[in-house]
Amino acid sequence: MKQTSHKIVSQQELQKRIKSWQSKGQKVVFSNGCFDILHLGHIDYLEKARAFGDKLVIGLNSDDSVRVLKGSSRPVNLQEARARMLAALSFVDGVTVFEEETPQELIEYLLPNVLVKGSDYNIENIVGAKSVIANGGSVETIDLVNGYSTTNIIEKIKK
């Protein structure tokens, strides 16, 4: 068994873990994304996200949802590889894949204590924000590291 595989779980298993952590008074932070080519911007963002609570869980876009969002040439890395890379990070406690274009249903199902996105989003436009706030949670934004994006990295490689 791979050392990180216990962190990659079904949505149902992640919900059980979240409820268990929350019952012990632990604050669960949720973020989501494609995380196609893991880079410094992702690491910085996820470390900062984890600082908002005791556990960090990630909703990972499936390969099909990445294609819808980013185009037919993406993802570069398949969801199994992307999930393993995220799970290998010591500050990530759980990863689950979702098929939908947005994580709205997943967020409503998991009900984390804190929802985190990049500061390029306005809180009122963050998918799932209303559900988390209605459940007594909070929504936070994190400043992104300038110059780091998967799209920029792909363009640099092409040149």
Number of C-alpha atoms within 10 A of each C-alpha: 5 7 9 17 14 12 19 22 16 14 17 12 13 21 17 13 17 24 17 12 15 16 10 9 10 15 19 25 28 26 22 21 17 24 20 24 18 15 13 13 16 20 15 14 19 23 15 16 26 22 12 20 15 15 22 26 28 22 22 24 27 23 22 19 19 25 16 13 15 13 11 10 8 18 22 14 15 14 20 12 13 23 28 17 15 25 23 16 13 9 19 19 23 25 27 22 24 21 15 15 14 17 20 15 14 19 20 15 14 20 24 27 22 23 29 25 24 17 12 10 14 11 18 10 9 17 17 20 23 18 19 20 16 10 13 12 18 18 20 17 18 16 14 16 14 7 10 13 19 18 12 11 13 12 10 9 7 7 5
